[in-house]
Structures are given as structure tokens and as C-alpha cells.
Amino acid sequence: MNSIAASAHPTGSAGTNDTSSALRFITCGSVDDGKSTLIGRLLVDSRSVMQDQIANVSKSGEADLALFTDGLSAEREQGITIDVAYRYFATPHRKFIIGDAPGHVQYTRNMVTAASGAHAAVVLVDATKLKWNVEGLVELLPQTRRHSLLVNMLRVPGIVFTVNKLDALGADATAAFHKIRAALQAFAEHAGIAVTAIIPISALKGDNVVTATEGWCDYTGPSLLSLLEQLPVTAAETEVPFAFPVQWVEKFSASSDTSQGRRVFWGRVATGTVQPGDTISILPSGQTAKIAQVLNHARVPMNVRAGHGAGIVLDREVDVSRGDWLLASNDAPSHFDATREIKATVAWMDDEPLVAGRVYWALHGHRWIKAKVKRIVHNLDINSLEEHDATQIEPNAIGHIELSLQEAIPALPYAQSRVLGSLILVDTASHKTSGALMLG
């Protein structure tokens, strides 16, 4: 495991050195750990909200910081976060997109959705909820463990633990922070989680959120916001062969100079780079063609790399539809081997357990295919982190399974590609998102 930066200095091992791009991060953790309040504090203290917005969430002269993100009427009535709330703000150094993920177990699917595209995760731990195991050590809440494991599985590169509500402990705050930090370090080491930092904060009072409180709880590192300003974004997957999931097909008139009358296939480059003259294969048809032109989002001809939108024009008319893949040619030195049999880690989010023999819709890129669960390999005990043989995976549990797909897909391990290495399973009857899969 990578070393844990307890004094809060970003490692940058999982990203690029680019700190100028907007950082997408989520707040997660257990219920009532202060996630919405933390985001409210970031917005207010960074002066990213107007005075009239503050007035709208104020009661008796005090701003209820959580209301900046709890936008649904049910959230305001119950005082909980249900859906992922996104807010945008900027400092002189960087732009940010925040996703406030719900802490309740039944809304784990919402948290997974937010984490799948995040560059960083701020996992909150409530210092007032201290529990002790039989050995007299701090015991982390199950949802803290679950969310930490999920963001690590989803390859979120910057994982920051923030120990919140220490101000409520008074003189015991420093001792509590040391004990909680030790528990987090032990858990992270056992789980193989590379932690960027562990920071003591008070979302309510503002300590170490935007401005560092020097020496509080024996902590001498940067504030949370200062740390987020330094974190790198996720590296584009340019070293992997070219892969492009077709999202939309556009037909230009024959008089169009942009596409010479041929169709333009729009989408986001998943991996690699693309330029005119490249030979590509089309999945599932198996046909080949050459790239005649590559357009960027503004319809300007240019080369495009992974992570960016593109319009691709081929040198001849071939049958390509939404959901098809344009891939590096099979004649290239490295290419994709399409497969129908896959092994994957699953975060199960349906209300019913996952059992062998069930058939689901699977979404890979923009392609829908039928998937049958061949075998439940084992599930993961989030407390002991031990893997156990199992015949089913319970709701909100994590496990390993084997699937058989109706059609072949261009698959890579999730560790190599977030796009090619991920699928979601959808119930064929209810159309609910049932599980998120990371290919092994």
C-alpha cells in the first residue's frame, strides 16, 4: 500500500500533474456526518454564494449550511440527503464541481454514480459517534467503511478523510483525533486504500475547511480547500489503444464540406487517440474502415485524445449505429479482444439479492446487451475485509461474480480503463439500476 499522508500532502500518484483543470470531487460517509454542512461551509467561506442565497437558508440569523445542497422538498422536510446534489464554485486558483452524496444505505446507488466520474473523494467521519471494539480501539461505522471501499474500487485517485465535529468534544478533541486517525490508517492499510490526507475539521465552525487553524488537534497541514486546490485530475487513458463508443449518428447533406456528405459518428473518446488515416474495426459487425476526418466539439478538424468529445467521419459508408464501438484495428500491434465471458467486482444496489441464473440488461459504453449471472464467487465482509464463499450477494454488499454476455464487448480490466472496464446491470422488469461492475 502507498504511504498515508497523515499531515495532508497530496501524493498525485493516480493522476496527472495538471492542477489547472476543474476538480470534480464528492463528499461521502455515514448519515449525519456533516457532508452537506461541509459543502455549505466551503461555499460560504470561499465567497461563492450571494447574500440573498444566504438569507434564503437562514433561520434566526444563522445560516443552515446544509440547505445549500438539500434541494429536494423531501430532503428539507426530513433533514437528510437523498439524491446527489451538485454545486459549482471557484477560487482564484481553481474551479470545482462538488457532488454531495447521500449517506443512507438505501441510496448507495446514488453515491456510486457520483463517485464513478470523480477526481477526489472527501470521506467524513463524525467524531461524536465514537464506538469502541473489544480491543479498546475506535470502530468505524459500516457506511464509512462501505463508502471508502467503493471510492477506492472506483479508482477515485484522491481520497481524503476529514474528521468532523471535533469542536463538540472540547478538551478531548486532540485525543479523539489521534485515535480516529489511527483507526483510519489501520483500516486503509488493511484495505489497500492509498489515502491522500487525514484532516481534523469543524464544518459548522469552519476550522481547517477554507482556512487552516494552526495547531488545532496537533494538526499542522493545509486546510481542506488548499489541499483540493493542489490535487491532480485523473489521467486521460491515452496509453490504451483507441476505443470510441458511438453515442449519436449525424447525417450531413451531400453538399456539406465538413463531412463530404458522409455520416458523422459523435461521442467521447474512451481511450487512446484518433487521427485521420488510422484504420479502425467496428464492433459488433467486424467491418474495417479508415478515419477520413476527426472533428472536435466545435466541428473543427483536429486530432482528439481520450476524455474529449469527437465527431468521426469514415472513408466509406459502413453500418454503424448508436452503441457500436470504433476500435483500434485488429492489425494494430495492440488491439482489443472482444469477450462474452467476464469476471467482475460488483457493488450490488438492488433491493433483492443477486443470485446465479438471473438475467439483466447490461450497459457497456452506450450498448445494451443481455447478461446472465453464471456464478457468485464470494462476497466481502466490510468489517473484517475477508472474502467468503456465497450463493447470493445482499443489497448494498460488495462481491465478485462471473457473467455471460449475449454479445461480445471490448473489455479491459477496470484498473486500465474506467470506461471499458465498467458495466451497470439493470433489472429487465423494473428497469432499476441494480449493480455497478468493475471488471477484473
Buried (B, 14 or more C-beta within 10 A) or exposed (E): EBEBBBEBEBBBEBBEEEBEBEBBBBBBBBBBBBBBBBBBBBBBBBEBBEEEBBEEBEEEEEBBBBBBBBBEEEBBEEEBBBBBBBBEBEBEEBEBBBBBBBBBBEBBBBBBBBBBBBBBBBBBBBBBBBEEEEEEEBBBBEBBBBBBBBBBBBBBBBBBBBBBBBBBBEEEBBEBBBBBBBBBBBBBBEBEBBBBBBBBBBBBBBBBBBEBBEEBBEBEBBBBBBBBBBBBBBBBBEEBBBBBBBBEBEEBEEEEEBBEBBBBBBBBBBBBBBEBEBBBBBBBEEBBBEBBBBBBEEEEEEBBBBBBBBBBBBBEEBEBEBBBBBBBBBEBEEBBEBEBEBBBBBBBBBEBBBEEEBBBBBBBBBBBBEBBBBEBBBBBEBEEEEBEEBEBBBBBBBBBBBBBBEBBBBBBEBEBBBBBBBBBBBBEEEEEBBBBBBBB
